[in-house]
Structure formats: structure tokens, C-alpha cells
Amino acid sequence: MKAWSGKILLVSGIGLAALLMISLAVAIQPVQAAGEGKQYVQLNSGISLADNLTALKGKAATVFLSSGQSMTGIVKDVNANILHLEKISEKEFYDALIRIDMISAIEARVR
């Protein structure tokens, strides 16, 4: 009788250890996937504002205009003279076209 109870304990212990290993593997996997998917953008003082904005394409940015006004939105497109910001904050369903030469600063989340 003691031999059977020892085997039952051994089998249940192995099963419990296997279950624990599987649950740890499942718990760790989403964290690794989330960490791998992040891509950070860096602002670069060695290139033009237009090139920095091009690097921010698809990401949120705040542009400060020479008039003192600021606008926050998603950088949709940038060409030689115009920035297209979409999804302007605090203005639902609005986009903006901004002359690049009217932008005095850019602010973006980089980390």
C-alpha cells in the first residue's frame, strides 16, 4: 500500500511541476511579444524638421508653430512644404495641413 501512495505522490508531483512550467511559459510569452513589437523613434538634430516629421509618420506628435499655437495629432504625410496631421487632439474628425516653415519645434514620445 505504501508503494502505491509513493508512486501517486511522485506522479502528482511531476504533473504539478509540468503544469507549473507550462503556465510560466504561457505567462512569459506575451511579455516578450509585447517587448519585441515596440519600435521607438528618435528625434535627430542633424536633419531637417521635415525629415524628423517623416520619421514620425504614423505616430503622435505635437508641433509648435511660430505663432505660439501648438497642435497635436498623428503624422499622416510630409512633403517638401506641408505636414498633414490627422486626428487632431480635442477636435474630433479634424485634420490639419501645416506649412513646414511655420513650425518652430516638434515634440514626440520617443521612449
Backbone as a chain_set.jsonl record, in Angstrom:
{"seq": "MKAWSGKILLVSGIGLAALLMISLAVAIQPVQAAGEGKQYVQLNSGISLADNLTALKGKAATVFLSSGQSMTGIVKDVNANILHLEKISEKEFYDALIRIDMISAIEARVR", "coords": {"N": [[0.811, -1.186, 0.0], [1.963, 1.223, 0.778], [3.79, 1.572, -1.265], [2.224, 2.179, -3.485], [1.085, 4.647, -2.724], [3.365, 6.23, -2.615], [4.103, 6.223, -5.318], [1.896, 7.498, -6.405], [2.13, 10.026, -5.252], [4.563, 10.785, -6.404], [3.932, 10.835, -9.179], [1.873, 12.749, -9.169], [3.325, 14.93, -8.254], [5.174, 15.283, -10.354], [3.363, 15.866, -12.388], [2.269, 18.248, -11.39], [4.548, 19.869, -11.416], [5.035, 19.951, -14.18], [2.703, 21.251, -15.04], [3.066, 23.711, -13.781], [5.38, 24.625, -15.139], [4.372, 24.893, -17.733], [2.415, 26.875, -17.339], [4.051, 29.007, -16.579], [5.53, 29.386, -18.942], [3.507, 30.209, -20.68], [2.709, 32.559, -19.418], [4.995, 34.154, -19.625], [5.397, 34.483, -22.361], [3.557, 36.473, -23.68], [4.635, 38.853, -22.648], [7.211, 38.948, -23.718], [6.551, 39.102, -26.44], [5.223, 41.548, -26.531], [7.304, 43.276, -25.844], [9.054, 42.929, -27.993], [7.695, 44.033, -30.135], [7.729, 46.768, -29.96], [8.69, 49.814, -31.356], [10.871, 52.387, -31.303], [11.105, 55.873, -31.892], [13.531, 58.259, -32.736], [14.353, 61.614, -32.25], [16.269, 63.737, -34.32], [18.788, 66.008, -34.337], [20.465, 66.588, -36.405], [19.222, 66.569, -38.834], [16.645, 67.913, -41.017], [13.539, 69.583, -39.959], [11.412, 68.591, -41.469], [12.382, 66.066, -42.238], [12.603, 64.848, -39.729], [9.897, 64.84, -39.043], [8.965, 63.117, -41.028], [10.099, 60.741, -40.152], [8.482, 60.323, -37.998], [6.122, 59.444, -39.018], [2.874, 58.158, -38.857], [2.84, 58.185, -36.132], [2.118, 59.829, -32.984], [2.473, 63.333, -32.566], [3.423, 66.565, -31.402], [3.305, 69.733, -32.727], [4.818, 72.871, -32.607], [3.937, 76.029, -33.495], [5.214, 78.974, -35.156], [3.588, 81.059, -34.473], [2.948, 80.596, -31.88], [0.948, 78.868, -31.26], [0.025, 75.447, -30.639], [-0.252, 72.136, -31.973], [-1.524, 68.887, -31.756], [-1.362, 65.664, -33.068], [-1.662, 62.82, -35.298], [1.006, 62.062, -37.382], [0.45, 62.055, -40.68], [1.316, 62.48, -43.338], [4.157, 63.869, -45.028], [5.526, 66.318, -47.047], [7.687, 68.278, -49.145], [6.924, 70.888, -48.351], [4.642, 70.794, -46.734], [2.965, 69.567, -43.836], [0.851, 66.962, -42.977], [-1.347, 66.535, -40.535], [-3.312, 64.226, -38.774], [-6.336, 63.321, -36.998], [-6.578, 65.313, -34.946], [-5.961, 66.397, -31.67], [-8.478, 67.02, -29.228], [-10.227, 67.936, -31.143], [-12.488, 66.412, -32.698], [-12.624, 64.398, -35.607], [-11.081, 66.046, -37.25], [-8.484, 67.17, -39.417], [-5.268, 68.569, -40.239], [-3.414, 70.757, -42.35], [-0.211, 71.89, -42.414], [2.15, 74.392, -42.921], [5.519, 73.656, -43.326], [7.555, 75.533, -42.889], [6.425, 77.131, -40.973], [6.612, 75.835, -38.606], [8.074, 75.733, -35.459], [9.02, 74.016, -33.533], [9.156, 70.533, -32.569], [7.524, 68.022, -30.764], [7.632, 64.806, -29.428], [6.81, 61.503, -28.335], [9.422, 59.486, -27.44], [10.387, 57.332, -26.017]], "CA": [[0.0, 0.0, 0.0], [2.846, 2.385, 0.826], [4.427, 1.714, -2.571], [1.278, 2.876, -4.364], [0.937, 6.043, -2.314], [4.593, 6.906, -3.025], [4.04, 6.419, -6.766], [0.865, 8.51, -6.655], [2.733, 11.312, -4.895], [5.585, 11.084, -7.404], [3.248, 11.182, -10.421], [1.172, 14.033, -8.985], [4.362, 15.955, -8.158], [5.666, 15.525, -11.72], [2.268, 16.547, -13.101], [2.194, 19.618, -10.874], [5.719, 20.592, -11.921], [4.805, 20.185, -15.609], [1.664, 22.279, -15.133], [3.701, 24.97, -13.384], [6.264, 25.044, -16.226], [3.53, 25.333, -18.854], [1.792, 28.161, -17.006], [5.102, 30.029, -16.638], [5.842, 29.638, -20.346], [2.389, 30.98, -21.242], [2.718, 33.883, -18.806], [6.151, 34.916, -20.088], [5.335, 34.686, -23.804], [3.02, 37.774, -24.1], [5.533, 39.933, -22.259], [8.27, 39.006, -24.716], [5.98, 39.556, -27.709], [4.947, 42.974, -26.422], [8.574, 43.984, -25.845], [9.679, 42.867, -29.306], [6.944, 44.796, -31.105], [7.879, 48.209, -29.786], [9.704, 50.491, -32.14], [10.993, 53.745, -30.817], [11.582, 56.872, -32.839], [14.435, 59.213, -32.12], [14.488, 62.895, -32.926], [17.655, 63.9, -34.739], [19.071, 67.428, -34.574], [21.309, 66.718, -37.582], [18.414, 66.58, -40.059], [15.629, 68.977, -41.036], [12.26, 69.313, -39.302], [10.619, 67.755, -42.365], [12.894, 64.697, -42.149], [12.193, 64.348, -38.418], [8.466, 64.551, -39.128], [8.821, 61.918, -41.856], [10.422, 59.609, -39.277], [7.368, 60.169, -37.055], [4.924, 59.085, -39.78], [2.045, 57.169, -38.183], [2.968, 58.343, -34.687], [1.619, 61.088, -32.443], [3.467, 64.393, -32.404], [2.944, 67.924, -31.178], [4.119, 70.733, -33.422], [4.662, 74.221, -32.088], [4.025, 76.948, -34.624], [5.876, 80.248, -34.861], [2.575, 81.946, -33.898], [2.774, 80.259, -30.475], [-0.056, 77.822, -31.169], [0.525, 74.081, -30.788], [-1.231, 71.168, -32.458], [-1.138, 67.502, -31.538], [-2.088, 64.714, -33.893], [-0.888, 61.741, -35.893], [1.657, 62.48, -38.622], [-0.032, 61.224, -41.779], [2.172, 62.625, -44.521], [5.045, 65.031, -45.051], [6.244, 66.535, -48.3], [8.695, 69.335, -49.021], [6.438, 72.131, -47.742], [3.406, 70.627, -45.967], [2.749, 68.477, -42.896], [-0.549, 66.576, -42.821], [-1.644, 65.944, -39.222], [-4.678, 63.729, -38.692], [-6.85, 63.038, -35.649], [-6.137, 66.418, -34.094], [-6.489, 66.245, -30.315], [-9.531, 67.934, -28.788], [-11.06, 68.311, -32.279], [-12.852, 65.158, -33.343], [-12.837, 64.355, -37.051], [-10.355, 67.132, -37.912], [-7.102, 67.038, -39.867], [-4.671, 69.887, -40.492], [-2.258, 70.908, -43.225], [0.613, 72.922, -41.784], [3.376, 74.705, -43.658], [6.719, 73.252, -42.578], [8.324, 76.715, -42.484], [5.738, 77.765, -39.845], [6.844, 75.009, -37.41], [9.283, 76.135, -34.744], [9.509, 72.909, -32.699], [8.429, 69.264, -32.597], [7.582, 67.23, -29.526], [7.117, 63.463, -29.669], [7.221, 60.485, -27.362], [10.498, 58.709, -28.031], [10.697, 56.167, -25.18]], "C": [[0.864, 1.264, 0.0], [3.508, 2.63, -0.522], [3.521, 2.474, -3.527], [1.143, 4.34, -3.985], [2.179, 6.848, -2.676], [4.599, 7.196, -4.509], [3.017, 7.491, -7.118], [1.413, 9.905, -6.347], [3.769, 11.732, -5.937], [4.945, 11.542, -8.718], [2.537, 12.522, -10.283], [2.175, 15.183, -8.863], [4.932, 16.316, -9.518], [4.619, 16.276, -12.532], [2.148, 18.0, -12.677], [3.361, 20.458, -11.384], [5.552, 20.903, -13.409], [3.769, 21.284, -15.815], [2.224, 23.658, -14.785], [4.6, 25.502, -14.495], [5.462, 25.565, -17.422], [2.92, 26.692, -18.556], [2.821, 29.294, -17.002], [5.444, 30.379, -18.077], [4.753, 30.478, -20.995], [2.389, 32.392, -20.687], [3.855, 34.742, -19.336], [6.019, 35.293, -21.561], [4.724, 36.031, -24.208], [3.928, 38.943, -23.749], [6.656, 40.067, -23.279], [7.743, 39.531, -26.033], [5.711, 41.051, -27.664], [6.244, 43.773, -26.471], [9.237, 44.004, -27.206], [8.987, 43.775, -30.304], [7.126, 46.295, -31.013], [8.999, 48.737, -30.655], [9.728, 51.945, -31.698], [11.555, 54.643, -31.907], [12.501, 57.807, -32.083], [14.42, 60.497, -32.927], [15.972, 63.111, -33.194], [17.904, 65.366, -35.077], [19.924, 67.653, -35.818], [20.538, 66.73, -38.898], [17.323, 67.635, -39.935], [14.378, 68.58, -40.254], [11.404, 68.384, -40.16], [11.075, 66.298, -42.292], [12.553, 64.065, -40.795], [10.708, 63.996, -38.424], [8.197, 63.308, -39.974], [9.111, 60.667, -41.028], [9.298, 59.323, -38.286], [6.072, 59.734, -37.744], [4.178, 57.937, -39.093], [2.065, 57.272, -36.671], [2.439, 59.714, -34.254], [2.762, 62.083, -32.26], [2.745, 65.702, -32.11], [3.878, 68.857, -31.919], [3.79, 72.093, -32.825], [4.914, 75.173, -33.247], [4.691, 78.247, -34.2], [4.898, 81.259, -34.281], [2.371, 81.697, -32.403], [1.744, 79.162, -30.255], [0.622, 76.453, -31.275], [-0.616, 73.179, -31.235], [-0.672, 69.774, -32.251], [-2.007, 66.605, -32.4], [-1.155, 63.627, -34.387], [-0.304, 62.246, -37.21], [1.218, 61.516, -39.722], [0.898, 61.279, -42.976], [3.0, 63.892, -44.392], [5.617, 65.119, -46.455], [7.16, 67.731, -48.102], [8.205, 70.553, -48.237], [5.292, 71.953, -46.749], [3.467, 69.405, -45.067], [1.252, 68.208, -42.829], [-0.681, 65.859, -41.482], [-3.08, 65.459, -39.247], [-5.032, 63.457, -37.24], [-6.341, 64.073, -34.646], [-6.768, 66.27, -32.712], [-7.454, 67.376, -29.981], [-10.387, 68.46, -29.932], [-11.382, 67.035, -33.047], [-13.081, 65.363, -34.837], [-12.132, 65.484, -37.809], [-8.952, 66.69, -38.292], [-6.562, 68.452, -40.07], [-3.53, 69.76, -41.499], [-1.476, 72.106, -42.7], [1.851, 73.139, -42.638], [4.585, 74.38, -42.782], [7.486, 74.472, -42.083], [7.657, 77.483, -41.343], [5.938, 76.992, -38.533], [8.15, 75.441, -36.755], [9.844, 75.009, -33.879], [8.604, 71.702, -32.867], [8.606, 68.595, -31.243], [6.955, 65.883, -29.8], [7.598, 62.529, -28.578], [8.239, 59.569, -28.02], [10.895, 57.493, -27.208], [9.424, 55.569, -24.665]], "O": [[0.553, 2.244, -0.677], [3.762, 3.778, -0.885], [3.989, 3.317, -4.292], [1.093, 5.195, -4.869], [2.069, 8.027, -3.01], [5.036, 8.265, -4.937], [3.24, 8.298, -8.021], [1.18, 10.849, -7.101], [3.84, 12.904, -6.308], [5.377, 12.535, -9.302], [2.596, 13.347, -11.195], [1.9, 16.292, -9.321], [5.152, 17.489, -9.818], [4.943, 17.205, -13.272], [1.948, 18.882, -13.512], [3.183, 21.622, -11.743], [5.891, 22.001, -13.852], [3.943, 22.151, -16.672], [1.887, 24.652, -15.428], [4.591, 26.702, -14.77], [5.836, 26.56, -18.043], [2.905, 27.568, -19.42], [2.499, 30.42, -17.38], [5.63, 31.553, -18.399], [5.055, 31.372, -21.786], [2.096, 33.338, -21.419], [3.687, 35.952, -19.481], [6.502, 36.352, -21.959], [5.329, 36.709, -25.038], [3.98, 39.926, -24.489], [7.015, 41.18, -23.664], [8.413, 40.328, -26.688], [5.943, 41.752, -28.649], [6.283, 44.842, -27.08], [9.909, 44.975, -27.554], [9.629, 44.249, -31.241], [6.709, 47.021, -31.915], [10.102, 48.19, -30.69], [8.709, 52.634, -31.726], [12.37, 54.223, -32.729], [12.265, 58.109, -30.913], [14.469, 60.463, -34.156], [16.823, 62.717, -32.396], [17.294, 65.903, -36.002], [20.092, 68.795, -36.246], [21.135, 66.886, -39.963], [17.109, 68.186, -38.856], [14.176, 67.411, -39.928], [10.743, 67.489, -39.633], [10.242, 65.391, -42.284], [12.248, 62.875, -40.728], [10.308, 62.97, -37.873], [7.293, 62.531, -39.663], [8.441, 59.647, -41.189], [9.177, 58.203, -37.79], [5.027, 59.668, -37.097], [4.755, 56.893, -38.788], [1.37, 56.515, -35.994], [2.331, 60.635, -35.064], [3.866, 61.72, -31.854], [1.604, 65.908, -32.523], [5.097, 68.785, -31.76], [2.628, 72.415, -32.574], [5.961, 75.131, -33.892], [4.724, 78.576, -33.015], [5.325, 82.228, -33.654], [1.705, 82.483, -31.728], [1.679, 78.586, -29.169], [1.662, 76.315, -31.919], [-1.782, 73.419, -30.922], [0.498, 69.509, -32.53], [-3.226, 66.764, -32.457], [-0.008, 63.525, -33.952], [-1.023, 62.789, -38.049], [1.559, 60.333, -39.709], [1.23, 60.249, -43.561], [2.6, 64.856, -43.738], [6.128, 64.136, -46.994], [7.378, 68.148, -46.965], [8.99, 71.185, -47.53], [4.995, 72.877, -45.992], [3.953, 68.346, -45.466], [0.466, 69.137, -42.643], [-0.202, 64.739, -41.308], [-3.974, 66.183, -39.685], [-4.164, 63.373, -36.372], [-5.746, 63.727, -33.625], [-7.973, 66.045, -32.599], [-7.272, 68.521, -30.393], [-11.204, 69.354, -29.714], [-10.635, 66.63, -33.938], [-13.654, 66.364, -35.266], [-12.556, 65.838, -38.909], [-8.314, 65.925, -37.569], [-7.325, 69.418, -40.072], [-2.783, 68.782, -41.494], [-2.02, 73.201, -42.56], [2.521, 72.184, -43.031], [4.648, 74.793, -41.625], [8.016, 74.454, -40.972], [8.265, 78.402, -40.795], [5.491, 77.436, -37.476], [9.195, 75.506, -37.403], [11.023, 75.037, -33.526], [7.443, 71.826, -33.256], [9.69, 68.604, -30.66], [5.855, 65.814, -30.349], [8.652, 62.736, -27.977], [7.951, 58.947, -29.042], [11.69, 56.682, -27.684], [9.457, 54.576, -23.939]]}, "num_chains": 1, "name": "protein.A"}
